[in-house]
Amino acid sequence: MPRFICLNPACERNVDAAWKPPTCPHCKGTDVRPEIEARVIIARRPRMVRTVVPVSLAATSGASPSSSTAVVPVPPRHPLQVIDVLVPLFELFDERTVGFLARVCRRWHEAAGIVLRRYVADARGFGSGSGLTMKTQILQLLANTRSLSLAVDKFMPVRPGDGDGILAYIVKHDIRLTLKLGTPNPRLLEQLQAAAENPKFFYSRHELTALRRNNALPTALLDYEAETVTQFGELGHRLHGGHVQTGLMHNKFWILDNDGIVTGSPNVSFSAMEGGNFESCIYIRSAKLAPLYQRYFQLLSIPYAEDSVEWQAFEKQVSHYNRDSTRVKAAFAPTVNISDFIVENLRGAVKITVRQFLVSTAGRRDNYSLVPFLCWMAEQGAEVEVFLDEAAYDKYGFVRDAASWLMQSGGTVYVQTPVTVVGGQERLQHDKLILATFHNGVKRTLLGSAGATVSVIANINAENFLCLDLPTVYDELMAHHQNTRTGGTTKVLVPRKR
């Protein structure tokens, strides 16, 4: 039935065709027009059935293009993951804050702590300058440890009945020990075997008497594996005059429960742990760095060769870690030349403080070994301070030559001797520590087992070194450095006229 619409804007009512009006009956005279009915036809697309299969199956499924079921390979999705947001956020925090968050989150959910430790390292620096012995500080870290992997150049033998040492602590607290030695020590190996067979080995007569009264005689035996690493002695470097310098396993690092790392300058000896040497370490807990140390620890048993598949794979693993890591970088010799690693991470520094037992030019007159580079930096206006062991300076001519070169270039060289008790063993300034600051405010710490010696520069030793842009670690080790200036004698050297 036709309908009409009123043309009055205030009305616009519909009028049935039965009225057949020339005008709108509601408005009393307003014209009307016929309503135009427009029919909109909605075309529906036929529904397609979509089957998603892996790409590898699509090629072999035999589905033809004309079949009713279309086989469509779908590319994998890449949604924004939570960790993509958390990682940049974590990097804004100080490492101590993140370490605190890791502990709080672990209180509620263990997985949260694992994630935090994986992407942000929880680290701290410590040294003998703090007033505590290195043994005391390391034993605090060993609390609640169940397994320990230790790669160290020297591990001095202990006396039977010495129940206060590190080895006695390992036995009494049932810690599984895997040991790799750089310097052969048959006497130590005999003691390890004795501790594995006799639970009373580390107890004095007085302690055994007290335990017997309480019916609590010791039963714990040492669970250990020990190996002397001599493979790096096959690497050599010919010096001027024909003498060949051979390499050695010179590492000093501890792996605690496959998670925590302790690395630095001290051997496991009385002078380093209790005797008053100037020593320094870093403790770092990182789920990304620890596997590198574990793999390196395993590779120490394999002779190094540039074409070795195992060592090449490890070199790539370290390279990927350093590429992705923002605040902590690692070098493991001989896959990475530590001398070059140090130089690359000190470029652009405005102040450099070096604490080393020995330094050498090694006959290299370029900027890719530490002493020539420090001379060049001093000539460019950087403030360079070098602290050496006084006994080593007096004994070795190559140390005096390096010190003279540094002073002639504008650097300042000091020699130090820790305070020695009358009749006691001579103590050493044995740090392997570098502290640097930059124009942009970065505080950088470099620390490990390597000195600036011929073997390190020639890259024939097994060594490890870390570079950390962590302000609190820098501050803690700077405090250690400042304390050594009052905990011993420090003399500034005067350059000799040429």
NORSULVEN-V446249 format. One line per field, one symbol per residue. ss: DSSP state (@ for helix, = for strand, . for the rest). psi: psi as a letter, one per 40 degrees, with the letter a starting at -180 (. if undefined). burial: + if it has 24 or more other ideal C-beta (glycine too) atoms within 12 Angstrom, else -. A space follows every 10 residues. Layout:
ss=???
psi=???
burial=???
//
This chain:
ss=..====.... ...===.... ..=....... ====...... ........== =...@@@@.. ........== =......... .@@@@@@@@@ ....@@@@@@ @@@@@@@@.@ @@@@@@@@@. .======@@@ ...@@@@@@@ @@....==== ==..=..... .....@@@@@ @@...===== =....@@@@@ @@@@@@@... ....@@@@@@ @@@....... ...=====.. @@@@.===.. ...===..=. .=====...= ====...=.@ @@@....=.= =====....@ @@@@@@@@@. ........@@ @@@@@@@@@@ @@@@...=== ==.....@@@ @@@@@@..== ======..=. .........@ @@@@@@@@@. ..=======@ @@@@@.@@@@ @@@@@@@@.. .=======.. ........=. .=======.. ..======.. .=.@@@@... .=.=====.. @@@@@@@@@@ @@@@...=== ==......
psi=hiiihhehde cfihhieddf idihedefeh iiiihhhhhh hhhhihhhhh hhiiddddde dehideidhh hhhhiiigih iddddddddd eeiidddddd ddddddddhd ddddddddeh hhiiiiieee eiiddddddd dehehdihhh hidhhiiihh egeeiddddd ddefhhhhhh idhhgddddd dddddedhee dehidddddd dddeffiieh ihhihihhhe deeehihhih eehhhiiihe igihhhffdi hhiadhigid dddeeeihii ihhhhheddd ddddddddee ehhhidehdd dddddddddd ddddidehii hhiedhhddd ddddeeheid hhhhhidiii dfehfaeeid ddddddddde eihhhhhihd dddddhdddd ddddddddee ihhiiihihh iheiihiige ighhhiiide ehhhhhiaeh agiddddefe ihiiiihhgh dddddddddd dddddeeahh hhihhih.
burial=---+++---- ----+----- +--+------ -+-------- ---------- ---------- ---------- +--------- ---------+ --+++--++- ++-------- --+-++++++ ++++++++++ --+++-+++- ++--+-++++ ++++++++-- -++-++++++ +++-++++++ +++-+--+-- ++-+++--++ +++------- -------+-+ ++-+-++++- +++-+-+--- ----+-++++ ++++++-+++ ++++++++++ ++++++++++ ++++++++++ -+++++++++ ++-+------ +--++-++-- ++--+-++++ ++++++++++ +++++++-+- ++++++++++ ++-+---+++ ++++++++-- -+-+++++++ +++----+++ -++++++-+- +++++++++- -----+++++ +++++++--- -+++++++++ ++++++++++ ++++++++++ ++++-+++++ +-+++-++-+ --+-----
//
